[in-house]
């Protein structure tokens, strides 16, 4: 069999390059989309019993293992704040009954149903381990409705934040893995009686994992845990939490995006709540998190759902990227340049807020955003990409190159030089969590399954762990638990081997890319062949013939001059004895 044909079969995804097209906004009929397999509503009316009643039912051993803090609603009087600290100190000294009695006094100062309890476990609660082959259970909870995953680069520790509901109570739990995801333990949890934490996001920066959440939809609140051991890290003055902002009326909190600059300066935290009024607000601070700055204001008033945010490692001018779906059902990509915000592109998306999220990430000059696109046959995951820091042309592609089967719930990451990865839920039977990867540009790998059993449709998480390995956190759909959290790694499923094969078999590429003036074409043949190399523009017109003649076997390089080409994207096609591959490259002046 011809060697080039074998390689081409291994790299059929290279065809996708020709399908990464300029992002001209398409026009299509409006239609309303709805889920076919959503579970029961996630948030239900709150309970009648205050959350501290849970403490009364703990066993003596559980009480001794729990170090608590007491969270009060925003605007609580000073007397209540003092009493809340006294209760926590009393409990943590082992005077459990006295502390429980003091809660009754606290209930006369604030609404008892608005009191929440935070708990650091002196001995972390281990997860039950794996019951699905290589996938590992994270925590012991089910009925989870939100998950977040991040890595502490310095230690390699993984931190997973889960929001769940059990009985009458809502929980956020911090879960830690110190061995790359092989085992997990719950280290901290905060519980509430009101329908809280429906807007939740988490990120690592400095030595901590911060999670931002809403309280009664009106308070934007922040807690943190040490990334080294997952236990609570108090703020200045011994505070268990800080309030970033408070809102009223239509400006209540719908969703929260959070990101940090951990991968470069490692000293800033950025929080962006999306409000029911359509506004997006912006807050930033250092790792002390006590003096929040809200400038510059993004000036957004048309946001509806699906907000995501990413810092840009190695940025030139734009260092924060944000994506969301507006009230006009368009994906909006905006960026902060430090003193102002800029809208880069608007593009059609799924109009149903119950279905759609966006996911955005950036690395140096490459920006990638994935979202749901309502195609003529099926809603699927599409992406927008830009290779010049948001400037010049944007391009789109269809993730997995499948526009006939429903796909949803994408997450993306471009962090730390590991390339670009996208995960998404695919409507095969059974459902799959699919994973694709590429370098920061070029062809995508063939989609592979990244979960052992059917995933739930809520937003999963993917992170680059280093050493060519990715980690994925997802929720189960119905079995073996309903909406439990599970973790998987690419090197547990063979995806790493596929990735290495793709890199080793990268038989056609252009350097530098983008280029100005002279460039090089690198290619590989394992036998001599008749080789024709041609350059085409985006309209498919032949621009130049770089080479036409015999080529020796092995790794070869051809020098060519693009100095006369107009700035833009071109496609270089190499044909060896009738077997052809194509790669894009960009010309800049």
C-alpha positions in Angstrom: 0.0 0.0 0.0 1.3 3.5 -0.8 2.8 5.1 2.3 1.2 8.5 1.7 -2.2 6.9 1.4 -1.7 5.1 4.7 -0.8 8.3 6.4 -3.7 10.1 4.7 -6.1 7.5 6.2 -4.6 8.0 9.6 -5.1 11.7 9.1 -8.5 11.9 7.5 -9.2 14.8 9.9 -6.9 16.9 7.7 -9.8 17.2 5.4 -11.4 19.4 8.0 -8.8 22.1 7.2 -10.6 22.8 3.9 -13.8 23.1 5.9 -12.5 25.8 8.3 -14.1 28.7 6.5 -14.3 32.4 6.9 -16.9 33.2 9.6 -19.4 35.0 7.4 -22.7 35.1 9.3 -25.2 32.7 7.7 -28.9 33.2 7.4 -31.4 30.5 8.3 -35.1 30.3 9.4 -35.7 30.8 13.0 -36.8 27.8 15.0 -37.3 26.9 18.6 -35.2 24.1 20.0 -35.8 21.9 23.0 -34.1 19.0 24.8 -35.3 15.5 24.2 -33.7 13.9 27.3 -33.4 16.5 30.1 -34.0 15.2 33.6 -36.2 16.7 36.3 -35.8 20.4 37.2 -32.6 21.0 39.0 -33.7 23.6 41.5 -36.9 23.1 43.6 -38.5 25.2 46.4 -36.5 25.4 49.6 -37.0 23.6 52.9 -38.6 24.7 56.2 -35.8 23.6 58.5 -32.6 25.7 58.9 -29.4 24.1 57.7 -27.8 23.8 61.2 -30.3 21.1 61.9 -28.0 18.8 59.9 -25.3 19.4 62.5 -27.6 18.0 65.2 -27.8 14.7 63.3 -24.1 14.1 63.0 -22.5 11.2 64.9 -19.9 12.1 67.6 -17.1 11.1 65.2 -18.6 13.3 62.4 -18.9 16.2 64.8 -15.3 15.9 65.8 -14.2 15.8 62.2 -16.1 19.0 61.2 -14.6 22.4 61.6 -17.4 24.9 60.8 -18.0 28.5 59.8 -21.3 30.3 59.7 -22.4 32.2 56.6 -25.0 35.0 57.0 -27.0 36.9 54.3 -25.5 40.2 53.0 -26.3 43.1 55.2 -26.6 41.1 58.5 -26.2 43.3 61.6 -22.9 43.4 63.4 -24.5 41.6 66.4 -25.3 38.7 64.2 -21.8 38.6 62.7 -20.3 38.5 66.2 -22.7 35.7 67.3 -21.9 33.7 64.1 -18.2 33.7 64.9 -18.9 32.7 68.5 -21.0 29.8 67.3 -18.2 28.6 65.0 -15.5 29.0 67.7 -17.7 27.1 70.2 -18.4 24.2 67.9 -14.8 24.0 66.8 -13.7 23.7 70.5 -15.9 20.7 70.8 -18.8 22.3 72.7 -21.4 21.0 70.2 -24.6 21.3 72.2 -23.8 24.8 73.3 -23.2 25.8 69.7 -26.5 24.3 68.5 -28.4 26.2 71.2 -26.7 29.5 70.1 -28.1 29.0 66.6 -31.6 29.7 68.1 -30.4 33.1 69.3 -28.9 33.8 65.9 -32.2 33.0 64.2 -33.8 35.9 66.0 -31.3 38.3 64.4 -31.5 37.0 60.7 -33.8 34.9 58.7 -32.8 31.3 59.8 -33.4 30.0 56.3 -30.7 32.3 55.0 -28.0 30.9 57.2 -25.4 28.6 55.6 -22.8 26.4 57.1 -19.3 25.8 55.8 -17.3 22.8 57.0 -13.7 21.8 56.6 -13.2 18.1 57.2 -10.2 17.6 59.5 -9.9 14.2 57.9 -11.0 14.5 54.3 -13.8 12.2 53.2 -12.4 9.8 50.5 -14.3 9.1 47.3 -15.5 5.5 46.8 -13.0 5.1 44.0 -13.7 3.6 40.6 -16.6 1.4 39.7 -16.4 1.9 35.9 -13.1 0.5 34.8 -10.8 3.5 34.6 -13.2 6.3 35.4 -12.9 7.6 39.0 -15.7 8.8 41.2 -15.2 12.3 42.5 -16.9 12.8 45.9 -19.7 10.8 47.3 -22.6 13.0 46.2 -25.1 12.7 43.4 -27.9 15.0 42.1 -25.1 17.3 41.0 -26.0 20.1 38.7 -22.7 22.1 38.2 -19.1 21.0 38.1 -15.8 22.9 37.8 -12.2 21.5 37.4 -8.8 23.2 37.6 -5.2 22.3 38.2 -2.7 23.9 40.6 0.3 24.1 38.2 2.9 24.4 41.0 1.9 21.1 42.8 0.0 19.3 40.0 -3.0 19.0 42.4 -6.4 18.8 40.8 -9.4 20.5 42.4 -13.0 19.8 41.5 -15.9 22.0 42.8 -19.4 20.4 42.7 -22.8 21.9 43.3 -25.5 19.5 44.3 -28.9 19.1 46.0 -29.8 16.4 48.5 -33.1 16.3 50.2 -33.9 19.8 51.3 -30.4 21.2 51.1 -28.0 22.6 48.5 -24.3 22.0 48.7 -21.0 23.2 47.2 -18.1 20.8 47.9 -14.4 21.1 47.3 -12.7 17.9 46.2 -8.9 17.3 45.9 -6.7 14.9 44.1 -2.9 14.9 44.8 -2.2 11.9 42.5 -3.3 13.2 39.1 -6.9 12.1 39.6 -6.4 8.5 40.6 -8.1 9.2 43.9 -10.2 12.0 45.3 -11.3 13.3 48.7 -13.9 15.8 49.8 -12.1 18.4 51.9 -14.6 21.2 52.3 -18.3 21.8 51.9 -20.8 24.6 52.4 -24.5 24.0 52.6 -27.6 26.1 52.5 -31.4 25.9 52.8 -32.2 28.4 50.1 -31.9 27.5 46.3 -28.3 28.8 46.1 -25.3 28.0 44.0 -27.2 27.8 40.8 -24.6 30.2 39.4 -21.2 28.8 40.3 -17.7 28.9 38.9 -14.2 28.2 40.2 -10.6 28.8 39.4 -7.1 28.3 40.8 -4.7 31.3 41.3 -1.8 31.7 43.7 -2.0 29.0 46.2 -5.8 28.7 46.4 -8.8 27.5 44.5 -11.5 30.2 44.6 -15.2 29.6 43.9 -17.7 32.4 43.2 -21.4 31.8 43.6 -24.6 33.7 44.1 -26.6 34.0 47.3 -30.3 34.6 46.8 -29.4 35.8 43.3 -28.5 39.2 44.8 -25.1 38.7 46.4 -21.9 37.7 44.4 -19.9 35.8 47.1 -16.5 34.2 47.1 -14.8 31.5 49.2 -11.4 29.8 48.8 -9.6 26.7 49.8 -5.9 25.9 49.8 -4.8 24.2 46.6 -2.3 22.2 48.7 -4.8 20.3 50.8 -8.3 21.6 49.9 -9.1 23.0 53.3 -10.7 26.4 53.9 -8.4 29.4 53.6 -9.8 32.4 55.6 -9.7 35.9 54.2 -8.3 39.0 55.8 -9.7 39.5 59.3 -10.6 35.9 59.7 -13.6 36.1 57.3 -14.8 32.8 55.8 -16.1 34.6 52.7 -16.1 38.0 51.0 -18.9 39.7 49.1 -17.7 41.0 45.7 -20.9 42.9 44.9 -24.6 43.2 45.7 -27.4 43.6 43.2 -31.1 44.5 43.3 -34.1 44.0 41.1 -33.5 43.1 37.5 -29.8 43.1 38.1 -29.9 39.8 39.9 -27.4 37.1 39.0 -28.1 34.6 36.3 -24.6 33.1 35.6 -21.0 33.7 36.7 -17.8 33.4 34.7 -14.4 33.4 36.5 -10.8 33.2 35.3 -7.3 33.9 36.6 -3.8 34.5 35.3 -2.4 31.5 37.0 -0.5 30.4 33.9 1.6 33.6 33.7 1.7 36.3 36.5 -0.4 34.1 38.9 -1.7 37.1 40.9 -5.1 38.2 39.6 -8.7 37.0 39.8 -11.4 38.1 37.4 -15.1 37.6 38.0 -17.9 38.4 35.5 -21.5 37.9 36.6 -24.2 37.8 33.8 -27.3 39.5 35.2 -31.0 38.9 34.4 -31.2 42.5 33.1 -28.8 41.5 30.2 -25.8 43.3 31.7 -22.3 41.8 32.2 -20.3 43.3 35.1 -16.6 42.9 35.6 -14.6 42.7 38.8 -11.0 42.0 39.5 -8.6 41.9 42.4 -5.4 40.3 43.6 -5.3 37.1 45.6 -6.3 38.9 48.8 -9.7 39.4 47.2 -10.7 42.3 49.5 -10.6 45.4 47.3 -12.4 44.7 44.1 -12.1 47.0 41.1 -15.0 47.1 38.6 -13.3 49.0 35.7 -13.4 49.0 32.8 -17.1 48.3 32.5 -17.8 46.0 29.5 -20.8 48.0 28.6 -22.8 44.9 27.7 -26.6 45.1 28.0 -27.9 42.3 25.7 -26.4 39.2 27.4 -28.8 36.3 27.9 -26.9 33.1 28.8 -23.9 30.9 28.2 -21.1 33.2 29.6 -17.5 31.9 29.7 -14.2 33.6 30.3 -10.5 32.9 29.8 -7.3 34.7 30.4 -4.8 34.6 27.6 -1.3 33.3 28.4 1.2 35.1 26.3 -1.2 37.8 25.2 -0.2 40.8 23.2 -3.0 43.2 23.8 -6.1 41.3 24.7 -5.6 39.4 28.0 -9.2 38.4 28.9 -11.7 36.8 26.5 -15.4 36.4 27.2 -18.1 34.6 25.2 -21.9 34.7 25.7 -25.1 34.3 23.8 -27.1 37.6 23.5 -30.8 38.3 23.4 -30.6 38.1 19.6 -29.4 34.5 19.8 -25.9 35.5 18.6 -22.6 34.3 20.1 -20.7 37.4 21.2 -16.9 37.3 21.7 -15.5 40.3 23.5 -12.1 41.0 24.9 -10.4 43.3 27.4 -7.3 45.2 26.5 -6.9 46.6 30.0 -8.5 50.0 29.6 -11.4 49.1 27.4 -13.5 46.2 26.1 -13.9 45.4 22.4 -16.6 43.3 20.6 -14.8 41.1 18.1 -17.5 39.0 16.4 -21.2 38.0 16.6 -22.4 34.7 15.2 -25.6 32.7 15.3 -26.1 30.2 18.1 -28.8 28.0 19.7 -31.6 30.3 20.9 -32.7 28.0 23.8 -31.0 29.1 27.1 -31.8 25.6 28.6 -29.6 23.9 26.1 -26.8 26.3 25.2 -23.4 27.2 26.7 -20.4 28.7 25.2 -16.8 27.8 26.0 -13.8 30.0 25.2 -10.0 29.8 25.6 -6.9 31.5 24.3 -3.2 31.0 24.0 -1.0 33.8 22.6 -2.5 34.8 19.2 -5.0 31.9 19.0 -8.6 32.3 20.3 -11.1 29.4 20.1 -14.8 29.5 21.1 -17.2 26.5 20.9 -21.0 26.8 21.0 -24.2 25.2 19.8 -25.2 25.9 16.2 -28.8 25.3 15.0 -28.0 23.7 11.6 -30.6 22.7 9.1 -30.5 19.0 10.1 -29.4 19.0 13.8 -28.1 21.3 16.4 -24.4 20.6 16.7 -21.2 22.0 18.1 -19.5 24.6 16.0 -16.4 26.6 16.8 -15.0 30.1 15.9 -11.3 30.5 15.7 -8.9 33.4 15.1 -5.1 33.2 14.6 -4.1 36.8 15.0 -5.2 37.8 18.5 -8.8 38.5 17.4 -7.7 40.8 14.5 -8.4 40.1 10.8 -10.5 37.2 9.8 -12.3 34.7 12.0 -13.0 31.2 10.8 -15.5 28.5 11.7 -15.6 24.7 11.7 -17.9 22.0 12.9 -16.5 19.9 15.8 -16.1 16.3 14.8 -17.2 17.3 11.2 -20.7 15.8 12.0 -23.6 18.2 11.3 -26.3 15.5 11.1 -26.3 14.2 14.7 -27.1 16.4 17.7 -24.1 17.4 19.9 -24.0 19.8 22.8 -22.3 21.0 26.0 -18.8 21.9 24.7 -15.8 22.8 26.8 -12.5 24.0 25.4 -9.0 24.6 26.6 -5.8 26.0 25.0 -3.8 26.4 28.1 -0.1 26.0 28.9 1.1 25.1 25.4 -0.7 21.8 25.3 -2.6 22.5 22.1 -6.4 22.9 21.6 -8.9 20.4 23.1 -12.7 20.3 22.8 -15.0 17.9 24.6 -18.8 17.7 23.9 -21.8 15.4 24.5 -22.7 13.4 21.4 -26.1 12.0 20.7 -25.1 8.5 19.8 -26.8 5.6 21.4 -25.6 5.3 24.2 -24.6 9.0 24.6 -20.9 9.7 24.5 -18.5 12.4 25.8 -16.3 13.0 22.8 -12.8 14.5 22.7 -10.9 16.1 19.9 -7.5 17.7 19.9 -5.1 19.5 17.6 -2.1 21.8 17.8 -3.1 25.4 17.9 -4.0 25.2 14.2 -4.2 22.5 11.6 -6.2 19.3 11.5 -8.3 17.8 14.4 -7.9 14.3 15.7 -10.7 11.8 15.1 -13.3 12.1 17.8 -12.9 9.5 20.6 -15.0 8.7 23.6 -13.7 10.2 26.9 -16.2 8.7 29.3 -17.0 5.1 30.1 -20.7 5.6 30.5 -23.4 8.0 29.3 -22.8 11.6 30.3 -25.4 14.1 31.5 -25.9 17.2 29.3 -24.7 19.8 31.8 -21.5 21.6 31.1 -18.5 19.2 31.5 -14.9 20.4 32.1 -11.6 19.7 30.3 -8.1 20.8 31.5 -4.6 20.3 30.2 -2.6 18.6 32.9 0.8 18.7 31.3 3.0 16.1 29.7 0.6 15.6 26.8 -2.2 14.6 29.1 -5.8 16.0 29.5 -8.3 15.5 32.3 -12.0 15.4 31.9 -14.7 15.9 34.6 -18.3 15.0 33.7 -21.7 14.1 35.2 -23.3 10.7 34.7 -26.8 10.7 33.2 -28.7 7.8 34.9 -26.3 5.0 35.9 -24.7 3.9 38.0 -25.8 7.1 39.9 -27.9 9.9 38.7 -25.7 12.9 38.1 -22.6 11.8 40.0 -19.2 13.3 39.1 -16.5 11.2 37.4 -13.0 11.9 36.2 -11.0 10.5 33.3 -7.6 11.1 31.8 -6.5 10.8 28.2 -3.7 8.4 29.2 -6.2 6.1 30.8 -8.2 5.8 27.5 -5.5 5.6 24.8 -6.2 9.1 23.6 -2.6 10.1 24.4 -1.3 7.4 22.1 -3.6 8.7 19.3 -2.3 12.2 20.0 1.3 11.1 19.8 0.6 9.3 16.5 -1.0 12.4 15.1 2.1 14.5 16.0 4.5 11.8 14.7 2.5 11.5 11.4 2.3 15.2 10.8 3.7 14.8 7.3 2.8 18.2 5.9 3.3 21.6 7.6 4.4 25.2 6.8 6.8 27.2 8.9 6.7 29.8 10.1 2.9 30.2 10.2 1.9 33.0 9.9 4.7 33.9 7.6 5.9 37.1 5.9 8.1 36.6 2.9 10.0 33.3 2.7 8.5 30.1 4.2 9.3 26.4 4.3 7.1 23.4 3.4 8.0 20.3 5.4 6.7 16.9 4.2 7.5 13.2 4.6 7.4 10.3 2.1 8.7 6.8 2.6 9.3 6.2 -1.1 10.2 8.4 -4.0 7.2 10.0 -5.7 6.1 12.5 -8.3 5.3 15.6 -6.2 3.2 18.6 -7.1 2.9 21.4 -4.5 0.4 24.3 -5.2 -1.0 27.2 -3.3 -4.7 28.2 -3.5 -6.6 31.2 -2.1 -9.8 31.0 -0.1 -11.9 31.0 -3.3 -10.1 28.0 -4.6 -8.1 29.9 -7.2 -4.5 28.6 -8.0 -2.1 31.3 -6.8 1.3 29.6 -7.2 2.9 26.3 -8.1 5.7 25.8 -5.6 7.1 22.5 -6.9 6.4 20.0 -9.7 8.9 17.1 -10.1 10.4 14.1 -8.5 10.9 13.9 -4.7 13.1 11.6 -2.7 11.8 9.6 0.2 12.1 10.7 3.9 11.7 14.0 5.6 12.0 16.8 3.1 11.8 20.6 3.1 11.0 23.1 0.3 11.6 26.8 0.4 9.1 29.1 -1.2 8.5 32.8 -1.4 5.1 34.3 -0.3 6.3 37.9 -0.4 4.1 38.7 -3.4 1.0 37.2 -1.7 -1.7 39.5 -0.3 -2.3 39.2 3.4 -4.8 36.4 4.2 -5.3 32.7 4.5 -4.1 30.3 1.8 -4.2 26.5 1.4 -1.1 24.6 0.3 -1.8 21.3 -1.4 0.8 18.5 -1.8 0.0 15.7 -4.3 2.3 12.7 -4.4 1.4 10.2 -7.1 -2.3 11.1 -6.8 -2.5 11.1 -3.0 -3.0 14.6 -1.7 -3.1 16.5 1.6 -3.9 20.2 2.3 -2.8 22.6 5.0 -3.7 26.2 5.6 -1.2 29.0 6.3 -1.5 32.7 6.9 0.4 35.5 5.1 1.0 38.7 7.0 3.0 41.8 6.1 
